[in-house]
Amino acid sequence: MYKKLLRPEEAARLLNVSRWTIYRWVGEGRLEGTRVGPGSLRVFAESVDGLIRRNRVGEAAGSRPPSRRSPKGSRCLSLALGFLLLLHGLLWAQLSPEPVDPSAELSGPSGGSGTKAAAALQQPTTESTMAPVTVKAASNVPNMLPTAAPIDSVYGMPMDVMDIPRQVTPINKTLLDESGATSVGYMNPISFAMINPTAFGGLDGTIAPAPYIRGNEALPFINGMSMSVMNVEMVNSGLPWNWNMIESTDLVEGPGNAVFGAGQEASGYVNYTTKQPYFDKFRGNVWDSTGMYENYMWGADIGGPIDKEHKLAYRLSYMGMESGSWYQYVHNDQQNVYFALGWKPVENYSADLYVDADFASASPIGYAGFNRPTNALFQSGGSLDYIGALAPSQMGSVSSLRNYWAANPGASIAPSPLGFGTYGVGLGPVNRRTLLMSPYAQDTGYQGMTQLIQKVHVDEGFDLVNNTLVWYTRHDGMQPSYFYDEAVMGDYEVDNRTECRLAFDTPVGGGKAGKGEDGSFSISHMIDTGLEWVFQRNMDYVSTMLINMPNMFSTYQNPLLWDVRNTPYFQAAIRNPNAPGGGEWHIPSAPPGYYFEPLNGTTGTTDSTYWSLAPFWQHDIKFGEKLSLQYGLRATTYFIDAQTPPGTPSMLTAQLQTSMIDPLFSIGPVYKPFPWLSLYGNFNYEYVTAAADMGGFVPTQTSEEMHLLNELGEVGAKLSLLHDKLYMSFAFFHQNLYMDQIGFQPNPGLLQGFEYNMTYQPDRHWMFRAGYAYMHGTWNYSSLPYGPSETQSYSTGYAFRHNLPLDDNGSSISPINVSGVPGIYDWTGLPTQTANAMVTYRTDFGLSFTASALFMSSYPLFFNDTAVVPAQYVTNLSATYQKDNWVLTVYIWNLTNSVYWMPYATGLASDVASNSDYVLPGLPFWVQAQVSYRF
């Protein structure tokens, strides 16, 4: 079928609506569109012509019949009426049901925020007489190009990727599956780095709710709302992340935007789009996944319209998991239930309700790694290392440690007997499967989410959106081998944002919209403005100040030291207010053996509440077809009340009541000399806070920790070539940011780099992705009296040869817990270069193959470079066969069985002090298979 293509501006002029409305209609599947033409989105003229001829724009596109836009002032006056419309039924004509393409990645969302898949194509209008221009063939092969559909995760408004002055990677369900990101039951840093090379992260990222981006864990958003109760100074200590509810995600590089908010310090964020209801027809899927090392997952997903008019629809999804691991004593058991309900009672109103419940019992690998790695370990391919351990009796006596802490209150390290910590056997064989994971380690609890998104189309160019998220979590976790424990007593957040979205044109040189015969043109405006408020409650007990206690144990000998609570070092801290963090005290109502430190800073013990209020303004200005400018403003005001929790002895109680304002400003011009080329710049200047465990605030928090600079400068280019079959992006970035450190005042950091990403999908058979990132980060300690924190200031081999104590916490160089002197230090745990590649081939008879690879350059684990992980690589392979309603996928992880390593923490993470003691051996060759039946 031959169909003429129109630019969005041309379609908007014919229909007398805004360019923004055209993007929205195509994204919702209500207007026929495609990415086949060079440059931006194109709309099929047949579809537009049919709407004009039948004079049914309102009926087909979900708005009233076109009329001249009301003045900008009257739109804002209508804002108050809009709030009432959010709660009461509307009086406009009903919307007739529309079919949804079953091949679409998202199943007809009635509202939401995040990446939308390629729009469902309506049947062509046979009565159209438009002249033929180009050919468009329909296909059920998912479009993997970033330009496939408008996204709203960057500025809160649906925009083409070519018009966005930021690096953003839309990841649909197919790409998540093909990369293996969702196939192992936890956050997989390797799989995300195979999608985007800046997403390399440490093993602590496996227990995070979001992948790393540019050397730090990304901030997590869900359908556009911040999960602030999941923002954690030490990455995340909560339950394993739940992939059951996720349909797709947008990975955005750089600080947060004006609409979504900035949250805590970060160099990127992700916005998850949850599964949407099926409005077209009843459909479902049941699946089972089985892999080596006792990996078992299964699930079911059903949904469809509830009423005959297809105005009410649902989606119900369940996932179960009982998984072991190649790693010793690691397991992950989950039960996840997700429900979505969509309602479109009338043409100008929609409501979406999302509910999720997760139950988990796990001992995730993010709580432990492989201790005391050395160059000998890496050079031997993971077979040899310095081994040996001391008996608990050699770790000092309770009385000597108590006397030392009485004379040196709060000192984080105490002296040990002569000869403490020396190895006796030197190099010996090791087992990479044996981590710092005690058989008694556990993380158990439950969490849940409820979200309601309401949208009102008030008038052409005037929409109201109200988004409310409630997140709750209650759990407890313990890792006895180096003693980290936490008890989260029922933390929750309530986040509400009301948006007024405006779209209008400002005529210049005449009254016509768009460029006219007299040379006049209009400046197009898209504005998203409103107010967001958050209430959060935290009651958290945490113990971690002894996490780096001297010579905690060797993983290869003396299993009695799997529980540090048995050592004199720990026993001396119990009920001792002079010990680090105020000592170890039993957590009220917790089982015996659970302890907390009342004054451990942003590590997290707290009893706190806070409110935040944030007005925001995001503005996209388009000057004709070649030049546009986006700028955003936001001011977040915090009202904080924090104190030490019940169970804290009276002599250690502390309280904090304060308020503050953190501003945000961003600006980004885009110049498109040709439809296929975008040149952009971006500048973000914002202040953020350091968050404690589970995203709260602690009574010992300082003003510096609540006002941290996050500044980004970036320039880049985006190209959409070969009739939108090839997408390439380039970016140079320079980010200044402060990073809070546990137990120390914040210090400035700098990240500089370059990245390149490419996606090529020439036809329905082939898809190629490739990327490269150069990232170099530094910590600036020049203005401080010490250098960066370090668990051990020399290599373990050096300690063996010179009979030195292990885990000296830098005491051999400085009298306080640091590893060096003031100066500038490179980030540890972050490869300066990463490169990824992925290729997919699909046959015509249902068989497809995906091969992916990741290369990582060498990187240091110590600030003094005494242990360096060499350059390494990982390769994966998967094959999928579809026949009728059946789908079988086989994953082969680490195809070449290469020996690779991941750091405990990467680059910007606040607990990089542990890097010298922890590293994670990568998984070896293993196989996983998944079978599903779709109906």
N, C-alpha and C positions, 0 to 999 in steps of 0.2 A: 504494500500500500504506500503510495507516494503522499507525503505530507509536507506542507510548507512550515518552516520554523520561524518563530518570531523571538526577538529579544524580550526579556521581561519588561523593559521600558516601553516597547511597542505594544505589548499585550496590555500593559497597565493603561496606556493612553486610549486604546480601543475600548476597553471596558470601563474607563473612567474610575479606576481604582489606583492604589499606590503600588509601587514596586514591591514593597514589603508584603502586601496582600497576595501578589502573584507568587512569591516564594512560599508563603504559607499554604496557599491552595495546592501548589504542586507537592509540597512536603506532606500534606494530608491526603494526597491522592484524589483531590477534587477537581483538578485541572490537569490535562494531559501535558506532560513535560518530559524532556530528555536532556542528556549531556552530549548529544552527538555532534553538535556544532563546535567550532573552535571558540575558546574563551569561556564566557559565562553560560549559565543555564539557558535553555531554549524552551519555548512553549509551542505546541502544535497549533498552527493557525486554524485547522479544522475545528478543534475544540472551542477556541475563542469565537470563531465565526458562528458555530452552532448556538452558543450562548446568546450572541447578539441577535441572531435571527429569531430565536424563540422567546427573547426577552425574559429569560429565566436565570439570570445570573445569581439572584438570591437563592433560588431553589437548588442549583447545581453546585454553588460554591460556598454555601453555608453562611450567607449574609443577606441583608435586605437588597432589593433592586438598587442598582447604582444611582447615586445622587451626587451632587456637588459636595465636596468636603465642607463640613462645618468649620467655622473659624476656630483657630487654635484656642482662643480663650474659652469658647463655649464647651470645648472638649474637657478642659480642666475643671470647668464648673460642673460638668456631668460626673466628676469623680465621686462626689458624695452619693449621687444616686446609684452609682455602680456598686457601692458596698451593699446597698439593699438588694440589688439584683443578684448578688452572690448568695443570698439566703432565701430568696423568694422565686417562685415560678415566673417565667417570662410569658409575654402575651403575643409573641410573633408567631407566624405560621410554622407548622411542623416541617421538619426536614425529612424528605423521603429517603428510605434506606438506599445505600450504595453498595455495590459488590466490591470486594477486596481481593486483589490478586493473591492467591495462595502462595506464590513464589516470593512474595515480599519478605524481607528480613524482619520487619516489624509488622504485626498483624493489625493494622488499622487502628492506631492509638487515637483516642478521642481527645487526648491532651497529655501533656508531659513536657519534659525538657531533656534535650540530649540529641544524640545522633539519630537521624531518621534514615531509614534505608531508601533505596531507590523507589520512587513513587509507583504505585500501582497504576497501570495504564487502562483508561476506559476504552470501550469499544468505539472505533472511529464512526463519525457521523457520515452516513452515505450520501446525504443530500448536499454536502459541501461542494462548492465549485472552485475552491482555491487552486491556483496553479501548482503543479508538482515542482519540487525543488531538490529533495534528497530522499534517501531510502532509510527507513528505520524498521528493523526486524525485531519482533518481540522475542524474548528468551527468558528462561527460568534460571539462568546462570547468574548468581549474585554479582553485582558490580562491586569490585574491591577498590576502586579508585577513590581517593579522598574527595574528588569533585563530584561524586555521584549524586549528592543531595545536599541541600542547605543544612547547616548545623547552627545551634544556638548556645553551645557550651562556652564560647569565648566571650561574647558580649551580651548574652541573654536574648538576642534577637536572631531570627533565622537569616543566615548570610551564607553566600557562596565562599568556599575556602579561598578562592582567588582574591576575594575582597577583604580578607582578614589579615591584619598585620601582625600575626603571631604564627609560630610553628604549632600545628595541631595535627594529630593523627586520629582520624575516626577508625574505630575497630568494631566491625559488625560481628554478628554471631558466627558467621562462617570463618572469619579470620581468627577469632578467639579459639574455635575448635581446631583449625588447621595448625595453629602454632602450639597447641597443647596447653595454653594458659589456664584452661578450666578443667583439664583432664586429670589432675593429680590431687585435687581436693584441698589445695591451699594456694596461696599466692606464689607463683613460680617466677622468680626474677629472670631466669635464663630464657623462658618462653617470651616474656615481654621484651627482653633485649633483642630477641630474634625478630620482633616486630619493629622496634625502634631502638637504635644503638645507644641512645642516651638513657635507656631504662635499666642499665646494669645496676644491680644492688647486692647487698650483703645477705647473709643468712638470717639476720634479724628481720629482713623484709618478708620472710616466709610466714611470719605471724602478723603482718601488717594488713590493714584494710585497703591498701593501695600500693602499686609498684613504686620503685624509685624513679625519679626523673632528675637528670643532671646532678647526680651525687647526693640526693636527699630523698626521703620518702615523700611522695606526692600527697597533697591534701585530698581527702575523699569527699566527693559530693554525690548525692543520689537524687536523680531527677531534678538537678539544679539546686539542691539544698545541702548545706554543709553538715556533715556528721561530726560536729564539734566534740561530742562525747567520745569520739574515736581518735581525736587528735592527741598525740602523746609525745612528750618530750623524748622519751626513749623509744621512738618509733611506735610500737603498739605492744601492750602486754595483755590484750584481751583474748577472746576466743578466736579460733581459726576463722578466716573469712569464708562467707557463704556465697558460692557461685550460683546457687539454685535460682535466685530471683533475677539474675542479670541477663539482659538481652544483648546489650552492646555498651560500648564505652567510648568516650572521647578523651584522648591523652593530650593535655595542653602543657606546653613548656613555658616556664616563667611564672611570676607571681599571680595571685588571684585577680579577678576583674572586679569592676565597680558594682555589678549586679549581684554576683554570687558572694563576694566578700573575700578577704585575704586570709583570715584566720591566723595561724601561727606561722613561723618562718618556714619557707619552702621555696624551691626553685621549679615547681610545677604542680599541677593538680589533675585529677581525673574526675570526670562526671559520668556516673553510671546511669544508664537508662534501664529500668526494670521491664520485665515481661508485660506486654500489653494484652488487653482482652481481644478475643476474636469476634468481630462484628459480622463477618460474612456468613459463616456456617460453623457447625460443630466440627471440631477436629481434635486430634490428640496424638500422643506419642508415649510409648513405654520403652524403657531401655535398661540395659545391664552392662556394666563394665568390670572386667576382671583382668588383673595384671600380676606379674611376678611379685614376690615378696608380700603376699597376702594383701593385695590391693583389691578391694571389693566396693563397688558403688552401683547404685541402681536408682531408678526414678520413674515418674509418670507425669504427664502434662496433658491437661484437657481444657477445653474452653469452647465458647460459642455464644450466639445470641440467646437471650432469655425470652424475649417477647417476639411476636410475629412481625412487628414493625422494625425490628433490629435497632431499637433505641437503647436497649439495655443488654450488656454483654459481660462475660466473665472469663477468667483464666485461673486455673488451679494447678499448682505445680508442687511436686514432692520429690525430695532427694534423700536417700539414705546412704550411709557410708560406714564401713567397718574395715579400716585399712591398717595394715602393719607397715613395715618399712625395711629397706635394706640396712638402715641404721639400727643399731642395737637399742632396745627399749623405747622405740618411737612408735606411736600409734595415733590414729585420728579417727574417732567415731563421731558421727553427726546424724541428726535427724532434722531436716529443714522442710518447712511448709510455707508456701507463698500463695496469696490470693489477690487477684486484681478484679475490680468491678468498674466498668465504664458506663456512663449514662449520658445520653444526648436527647433530653426530652423535647427540646424545641431547637430551632435552627441556629439560634445565637447563643446557646448556653451548653456547656459540657462540664462533667464532673468525673474525676477518676479517683478511686480509692484503692490504695495498695496496703496490704497487711502481710507481714513476714514474721515467722517465729523460728528460732534456731535453738537446738539443744546439742551440747557437745561435751565430750570427754576425750581429752587428748594429752599427749606429751609431745608437743610440737618441737621440731628441731631448732626453731628460733630461740629456744631457751638454752641451748648448749651447742658447742662446737667441738673441735678437735684441739686439745690444749697443748700449749707451748710448741708451736710449729717452728722449725728451723730450716735453714738452707739445705741441711743434710736430708731433711724429709723430702723437700721438693726435688733435689738432685737424684734421690734414689727412686723417684717415681712413687713415693708414698709407702715404701717398704721399710725404711730405717729411720730412727730418730733417737734422741737421747732419752733414756728411760731410767726408771728407779723412783722410789718414793720413801718418805720418812714415816715412821710410826707416829700416831697421835701424841705419844709421850714426849717426842722430840720437838713439839711445836710450842714449847714454853709452858709454864705453869699458870694456873688461874690466879694465884696470889701475885706473881710477878707482873702479869699483865694488868691486873687491877691497880697495883701500886703505880705502874707507869701511867695509866690513864688518869689516876687521881692527880699526879703531878703535871700531866699534859692533857687537860680536858679536851675531848673531841679529836685528839690526834688520830689520823686514819691509819697509822701503822705503828706497831710497837716492836721494839728490838727482840731478837730471839737468841737462843743459846749459840755459842761459838760453833761453827760448822753447820749451822742450820741450812737446810735446803740443798746440800751438795748431792750430786748423783754419784753412785758407786760403780755403775757398770758401763757407762758411756753409751755408744751406739748399740742398738739392738733392733730386732724385728718388731714391727707394730702392725696393728689391725685398723685399717681406715674405717671400718664399720663401728668402732668403739668410740663414742663421743663422750663429752662431759654430761652424760645423761644417766642419772640414777634410775634404777628400776622403780623407785618410789616417786618419781616425778609425775605430776599430773596437773591438768588444767580443766576444770569442770564448771559448767554453769549453763545459763540460757540468756538469750537476748531477743529483742523483737523491735519491729518498726511498724508504725502506722503513718500513712501519708495521704493527704487529700489535696488534689489540685483542681481548682475551679476556674473556668474561663468564660468570660462574657464578651461577646462582640457587640459593643454599644452602637457604633456607627462606623462608616467607612473611615479607616485610618485611626480608629479609637477602640482599643481592647483593654480589658481589665483581667488580671490574673492574680489569684490568691493561692499560695502554696504553703501548706502547713505540714511539718514533719515532727513526729514524736519518736524518739529512740530510747530504748531502755536496755540495760545490761546488769546482770548480777552473776558473779562468778568468783571462784578462788583458784589460785594456782600456786604451785610450789616446785622448786628445783633444789633439792637438798644438797647436791654435789658442790655447788658453790654458794648456796643458800640465797636464792631469790624467792620471795613469796609475796603474794598480794591477796587481799580480800576486798572485793568490790561489793558493797552492801546493797546496791540497787541504785545505780546512777541513771539519770535520765536528762534529756534535753527536750525543750519545746521550741521549735523554730518556725516563725511565721513571716512570710514576705508578701506584700501586696504591691503589684506593679501596674502602672498606667503606661500602656504602650501606644505611642502616637506616631502617625505617618502622614506627612503632608509635603506639598511642594511650595517653594517660594519663587514666583515668576521673576525673571530678570530680563528687562528689555522688551516685555510684552506679556500678555496674559495667558499664553498657551502653555500647556504642560509639555515638556520636551522641546526639542529644537524645532522651530517652525520655519516657514518660508521666509520670514522677515529676519531670520538669524537669531531670534530670541530663544532662550532656553530657561529651564527651571532648575533650581537647586532643590534636590530631594532630601528630606529629613526623616530619620527614624530615631525615635527617642524611647528609652525605657527608663522610667523614673518611679520612685516609690519609697517605701519604708520597710525595713526588716527589723524584727526584734527577736531576741533569744533569751530563754531562761534555762539555766542548767543547775543541777543539784548533784554534788559529789560527796560520797562518804567512802573514803579509800584508806586502807591500811597497807603499807608497803615496807618491806625490809630488803635493803640492797647495799648498805654501806660496807658490808663485809664481802661483797661480791668478788673482790680482788684480794682476799686475805692471803698472806704469804704461804706459799707452798701448799695450796689447798689440797692437791693430790696429783698423782699421775694416773692417767686412765688405764695404764697397763699393769699396775701392781697395786696391792693393798685395797681391795674393795671395801674394807671397813671405813675408808675415808669417803665413801659415796655420800655420807651424811655429815656435813661440816658441823652440825650441831653437837656432835660428840667430841669435838676438839676443845682443848683448853682455851684456844683463842676465842671461840664463840661463847663458851661457858662464862668466860670472864666478862662478856658484854651483857649478859642477861641481868636485867633490873639494875643496871649500872648507868646512872645519868651522866657519868664522865666519858663513857664510851662513844665512839662515832655515832652521830645522829641522835644522841641522847640515850643510847643503849637499846637493848632488845627487850620488849615488853609483850606479854601475851595479848593476842587480839581478842577482845571481848566476844563471847558467844562462838568463838571458833574452836575447832578441835585442839587438843594438846599438841604443842610443837609449832603452832603458827605464831609468829612474832612480827612486831612492827617497830620502826624507829619513828618517834614523834617529830623529829626536827631534821629530816633528811632532804630538805630543799625541794627542788623541782622533781626529785625522784618520785614524790607523789603522796605521802601521807597527808590527808586533809579532811576537813569537814567544812565544805564551802558551798555557797550559792553565788550566782552572779546573774545580772541582767546586762544585756547589751542592746542599744538602739542605734540604727544605722540608716540615715537617709542616703539615697544614691541617685545618680544621674548619669546615664550612658547615652551618647549622642553619635549617630552616624550621619555624616553630611556628604552627599554625593554631588560634585560639581561636574555635571555632564557625565560622559561615559569613561573618561580617562583619569579623573582625579577624585579621590575621596579622603575623608578625614574622620577618624574615630577618636573620641576622648571620653574619659570617665572620671567621675568625682564620687567620693564616698567618705563619710566620717563616722567611725564606730566608737560610741561612748560606752565604757564599761563601768558597772557599779558592782563592786566586789566585797563580799563578806566571807572571810575565811578564818578558821581557827583549828587548833589541834583537836582531834576527835576524842570521843569518850574512851576511857582507858588510859589516857595520858596522865602521868603523875603530876601533881600540882606544881612542882618545881620546874616543870618543863613546858607548861602551857604557854601558848602564844596566840595572838589574834591580829588580824589585819582587816581594816575597813578602808577602802580607797575607791577613787574613781579616776578615769583618765579618758583621753580621746586619741584615737589612732587614725590619722587621715590617710587617704589614698588618692593619687592622681595618676592618670595614664593618658597617653596621646600617641596616635599612630597614623601617619599619612600613607596612602597607597596611590601609586602612579601606574597606570596601565597604558603604556605607549601603543601597545597592540592588544587585541582581545586575548591573546594567548600568553601574555607576559605581565606579571605584576611585580613591581619594585616597591618595597615597603621599609619603613622604619618604625621603631617602637621604643617608647620610654615609659617606664613605670617607676613611680616614687611613692613608697608607702611605708607605714610603720605597723608592726605586728607585735604579738605577745609571745612569750615562752609559756607553753602549757605544761602542766604537771601530768602525772599519771591519770589517764582517762580524761584528759582535756580540761581539768579544773585548775584552780589556783590554790597556792599553799600560803600559810600564815607567815612564812619567812621570805616570801617573794620580795625582790627589790624593785625599785622604780626602773632600773636599767633593764630588767628582765621583762618589763611590760611595755617597753617602748623601743623596739629593735628595728633598725633601718633595713629595708629590703628594696634595693634599687636595681633596675634592669635597663640596659641599653642594648638594642638589637637592630640589625639591618639584614635584609635578605631579599631573595627573589623566588618567585614561583612561576613555573611554566606548565602550560597545558597544551601538549602538542599532538600531532598525528590524529586530528579530529577527536581530541579529548581521550585518546587511548593511552597516552604517556603523560604522567605527572611527575615533575621534579621540583624540589625545593632546596634552597641553600640559605644558611643563616650564620652570621657571626654574632656572638653574644658576649656581654661583659656585665657581670652581676656583682654588686657590692651588697653584703648582707652580714648581719651580726648573728652569731650563733651562741645560744646559751649552753653553758657547760655545767654538768652536775657538780655542785660544790664550789664553783668558781664563778667570777663575774663574767658576763658576756664579752666576747672579743670579736673583732671584725674579721671577715673572710672575704675572699675574692675568687670568683670563678670566671674563667675566660675560655672561649672555645669556638669551634666551627663544626657544623654538621651538614650532612647531605642526605636526602631521602629520595627514593625513586619508586614509583609504581607503574608498571606497564601491563596492560591487559588488551592485547591486540585483537583477540576474538574470544569466542566462548570456550576455547580449548586451553588457552595459556594464560597464566598470570605470573608476573615476576615482581619481586620486591628486593630492594637493596638499600643499604645505608652505611654511613660512616660518620663517626663522631670523634673529635679531638677535644678533650676537656682537661684543663689544668686548674687545680684549686690550691689556694694557700691560706694559712692561718697567720694573722699578724699579732704577735705577742710583744712587739717592740715597746709598747707603752705600759706593759705589765711587769711586775717584779719576778716573773717566772715564765717557763715555757709550757708546752702542752702536757697534759696528764699522760702518764705512761705507767702501765702495770710493771714492766720490767725494762730497765734501762740498758740492758745488754742482752746478747743472745744467750740461749740456754747452753749452747756448746761452750761459749766463753765462761759461763758460770761453772760448768763442769771442770774446765781446764784450770781455773784459778780458785776453785773452792769458795765461790761466792754464793750468797743467799739468792734464792729465786723470788720472783714477784716482789722485788724490793721497792716498788712504787716510786722509783726515781730517787730513793734516799741516798744512794751513793753519790749523786751529783748535787742534790739540793736537799736542805733539811725539811722541805715540805713535799707534798705528794705531786711532784712534777718530774718530768724526765729531762728537762734541759733549762737553758737560760733564755732570756728574752731574745726575740728575733722573729724571722719569718720562716714558717715550716710548710712543706708541701702536705697536701691531704694524703692520708693513708687509705688503703683499701679501694682505691679508684684507679682503674687503668686509664692512662692518658689517651689511649686509642681503642675504640671498639668498632667492629664492622660486622654487618649482618647480611644475609642473603636468603631468599626463599623463592622457590619456583613450584608452581602447581600446573599439572597437565590433566585435563579431563577428556576422556574419550566419549564417543557417541553412544556407547553401549553400557554406560553406568559406572565405569571404572575410572578412578582418578588417583593421582600420586602427588604428594607434597614432600619436598626435600628442603631442609633449612639448615643453616650453619651460623655459628657465632664465633668471632675471633676476638680475643682480649689480649692487649699488650701486657707486659710485666707491670707489677705494682708493689710498693713496699707495704709491709705490715707494721713495721716499727717507724717512729718518727726519725730515728737515726739510721734507717735503712739496713739494719743488721739481719733482717729476714725479708727476702723479696720473692714473691710468687712469680715464676717465669711466665713468658707468653704461652697462651694456651688456646684451645678451640674445643667446640662441641658441635656435633652434627646429629640431626634427628631425621627420621623418615616415617611417613604414614601413607597408607593406602586405603581407599574407600571404594566399596562396591555397592551400588544401588540397583535393586531389582524389585519392580512393583512397589510395594509398601515397605520393603525391608531395606535396611542399611547396615552394612558391616564395615567397621573401621579398625585397622590394626596400626598401632603406634610402635615404633622402634626407637627407644630413647638411647642417646649416646651410641649411635650406630657403630662407630669405630672403637668404642670402649676406651676412649682417651681418659687420662688421669688429669682432672682439673680441680681447681679449688675456688671457693668463694670466701671473702673476708667475713668476719663477724659483723662489722659495721663499715659503712662506706662514707668516705668524704666528709659530708656535713653533719652526719649523725652525732648527737651529743655524747654517745657512749663509745666513741672511737678509742677511748683509753683502753678498752679491752682488746683492741686489735692484736696486741702483741701476744695475747694468750689464746686466741681462738681463731680457727679457720675451719671451713666446712669442706670435707672431701666431696667432690661431685659424685652423683650417682653413676654407676657403671652401666654397661649395656643391659637393658631390660625391655621387656615386651608387655604391651597392654592391648586388649581388644575390647571393642564396644559394639554391641548389636542393638538395634532399635527397630520397632515396628510402628509405622505412622498410619493413622486412619483419620 
